[in-house]
Amino acid sequence: MAKVVSLNKFRKAKAKKQRQKTAEQNRVRHGRTNAEREEAEAERQRAERLLDGAKLTPED
């Protein structure tokens, strides 16, 4: 005799696998490595220091 399967559970499991697959593709496409994030943060800090150094009047 065949095993009874809940179609709702099967459908939900299939949808979950699809969401995980899509999420993995998005992480690859849009994600940045730690090195890239650190480089961007360092560049932002350098620009901020340069801008702060060019101020004409000091802050009180």
N, CA and C of each residue as an Amber inpcrd file, in Angstrom:
protein
   180
   0.8390000  -1.1730000   0.0000000   0.0000000   0.0000000   0.0000000
   0.8910000   1.2460000   0.0000000   0.4700000   2.2720000  -0.6800000
   1.2490000   3.4940000  -0.8200000   1.1980000   4.3170000   0.4660000
   2.2730000   5.0560000   0.6900000   2.3660000   5.9130000   1.8690000
   1.5460000   7.1880000   1.6290000   0.7860000   7.5920000   2.6290000
  -0.0350000   8.7850000   2.5260000   0.8550000  10.0070000   2.7160000
   0.7310000  10.9740000   1.8070000   1.5700000  12.1690000   1.8340000
   0.6740000  13.3940000   1.9130000   1.0260000  14.3010000   2.7910000
   0.2870000  15.5510000   2.8840000   0.7520000  16.4670000   1.7620000
  -0.1400000  16.7780000   0.8520000   0.2210000  17.6330000  -0.2770000
   0.5660000  19.0400000   0.1720000  -0.0610000  19.5100000   1.2490000
   0.2290000  20.8460000   1.7540000   1.6720000  20.9100000   2.2510000
   2.1120000  19.8870000   2.9880000   3.4930000  19.8580000   3.4680000
   4.4720000  19.7640000   2.3070000   4.1390000  18.9580000   1.3140000
   4.9850000  18.8260000   0.1360000   5.1120000  20.1560000  -0.5900000
   3.9910000  20.8550000  -0.7600000   3.9850000  22.1430000  -1.4490000
   4.8000000  23.1800000  -0.6670000   4.6450000  23.1990000   0.6560000
   5.4000000  24.1390000   1.4810000   6.8930000  23.8410000   1.4340000
   7.2750000  22.5720000   1.4740000   8.6850000  22.1970000   1.4110000
   9.2870000  22.6110000   0.0680000   8.5310000  22.4210000  -1.0030000
   9.0060000  22.7980000  -2.3320000   9.2000000  24.3120000  -2.4100000
   8.2670000  25.0730000  -1.8570000   8.3650000  26.5370000  -1.8690000
   9.5600000  26.9950000  -1.0330000   9.8010000  26.3320000   0.0790000
  10.9260000  26.6920000   0.9400000  12.2520000  26.4680000   0.2200000
  12.3740000  25.3490000  -0.4890000  13.5920000  25.0830000  -1.2540000
  13.8040000  26.1480000  -2.3220000  12.7300000  26.5710000  -2.9640000
  12.8340000  27.6050000  -3.9950000  13.2710000  28.9320000  -3.3830000
  12.7210000  29.2990000  -2.2200000  13.1220000  30.5450000  -1.5530000
  14.5890000  30.5070000  -1.1700000  15.0560000  29.3470000  -0.6700000
  16.4560000  29.2130000  -0.2950000  17.3650000  29.3450000  -1.5090000
  16.9580000  28.7710000  -2.6180000  17.7350000  28.8520000  -3.8490000
  17.8170000  30.3010000  -4.3310000  16.6960000  31.0010000  -4.2950000
  16.6590000  32.4000000  -4.7050000  17.5250000  33.2580000  -3.7820000
  17.4520000  32.9910000  -2.4790000  18.2460000  33.7540000  -1.5180000
  19.7430000  33.5410000  -1.7680000  20.1410000  32.3250000  -2.0600000
  21.5460000  32.0330000  -2.3490000  22.0020000  32.7910000  -3.5930000
  21.1820000  32.8110000  -4.6240000  21.5280000  33.5410000  -5.8430000
  21.6550000  35.0380000  -5.5620000  20.7620000  35.5780000  -4.7290000
  20.8230000  37.0020000  -4.3880000  22.0680000  37.3250000  -3.5750000
  22.4610000  36.4260000  -2.6640000  23.6730000  36.6580000  -1.8750000
  24.8960000  36.7160000  -2.7810000  24.9400000  35.8410000  -3.7670000
  26.0670000  35.8330000  -4.6960000  26.0540000  37.0920000  -5.5540000
  24.8820000  37.4740000  -6.0300000  24.7680000  38.6090000  -6.9370000
  24.9880000  39.9460000  -6.2440000  24.4360000  40.1130000  -5.0540000
  24.4350000  41.4270000  -4.4100000  25.3780000  41.5420000  -3.2270000
  25.8810000  40.4410000  -2.7570000  26.7040000  40.4770000  -1.5580000
  28.0860000  41.0290000  -1.8180000  28.6970000  41.5380000  -0.7580000
  30.0700000  42.0140000  -0.8440000  30.9010000  41.2180000   0.1530000
  32.1550000  41.0180000  -0.1730000  33.0390000  40.3010000   0.7280000
  33.4270000  41.2120000   1.8850000  33.9650000  40.6130000   2.9380000
  34.4210000  41.4090000   4.0780000  35.4790000  42.4080000   3.6490000
  36.3880000  41.9970000   2.7920000  37.4450000  42.8950000   2.3260000
  36.8570000  44.1000000   1.6040000  35.8480000  43.8880000   0.7830000
  35.2100000  44.9940000   0.0670000  34.5250000  45.9530000   1.0340000
  33.8370000  45.4010000   2.0440000  33.1790000  46.2620000   3.0370000
  34.1980000  47.0630000   3.8310000  35.2920000  46.4170000   4.2520000
  36.3240000  47.1120000   5.0240000  36.9880000  48.1970000   4.1970000
  37.2250000  47.9170000   2.9180000  37.8330000  48.9140000   2.0300000
  36.9110000  50.1170000   1.8700000  35.6220000  49.8850000   1.7030000
  34.6600000  50.9780000   1.5630000  34.5860000  51.8020000   2.8450000
  34.6210000  51.1470000   3.9950000  34.5880000  51.8600000   5.2750000
  35.8460000  52.6970000   5.4560000  37.0170000  52.1500000   5.1030000
  38.2690000  52.8950000   5.2140000  38.2470000  54.1130000   4.2970000
  37.7310000  53.9560000   3.0970000  37.6370000  55.0740000   2.1530000
  36.6940000  56.1500000   2.6990000  35.5830000  55.7360000   3.2910000
  34.6520000  56.7000000   3.8770000  35.3080000  57.4770000   5.0060000
  36.0820000  56.7750000   5.8420000  36.7700000  57.4380000   6.9520000
  37.8340000  58.4050000   6.4470000  38.5720000  58.0190000   5.3940000
  39.5840000  58.9220000   4.8200000  38.9230000  60.1870000   4.2800000
  37.8160000  60.0290000   3.5820000  37.1120000  61.1840000   3.0310000
  36.5900000  62.0840000   4.1470000  36.0990000  61.4830000   5.2080000
  35.5970000  62.2670000   6.3450000  36.7210000  63.0600000   7.0020000
  37.8830000  62.4340000   7.1840000  39.0290000  63.1380000   7.7820000
  39.4880000  64.2790000   6.8830000  39.5180000  64.0430000   5.5860000
  39.9220000  65.0800000   4.6380000  38.9600000  66.2600000   4.6950000
  37.6780000  65.9780000   4.7490000  36.6740000  67.0280000   4.8160000
  36.7680000  67.7810000   6.1420000  36.9470000  67.0760000   7.2410000
  37.0440000  67.7180000   8.5470000  38.3030000  68.5790000   8.6250000
  39.3750000  68.1520000   7.9880000  40.6160000  68.9270000   7.9910000
  40.5310000  70.1810000   7.1770000  39.5950000  70.2680000   6.2700000
  39.4710000  71.4280000   5.3830000  38.5080000  72.4780000   5.9280000
  37.9680000  72.2600000   7.1150000  37.0280000  73.2330000   7.6830000
  37.7590000  74.5310000   8.0280000  37.0970000  75.6440000   7.8050000
  37.7110000  76.9480000   8.0810000  37.5460000  77.3490000   9.5310000
  36.4210000  77.0210000  10.1460000  36.1970000  77.3900000  11.5470000
  36.0780000  76.1340000  12.3840000  36.7810000  76.0780000  13.5090000
  36.6720000  74.8990000  14.3530000  35.3140000  74.8240000  15.0460000
  34.8750000  73.6130000  15.3260000  33.6140000  73.4290000  16.0350000
  33.8190000  73.7110000  17.5170000  32.8160000  74.2800000  18.1730000
  32.9000000  74.5600000  19.6080000  32.3650000  73.4280000  20.4150000
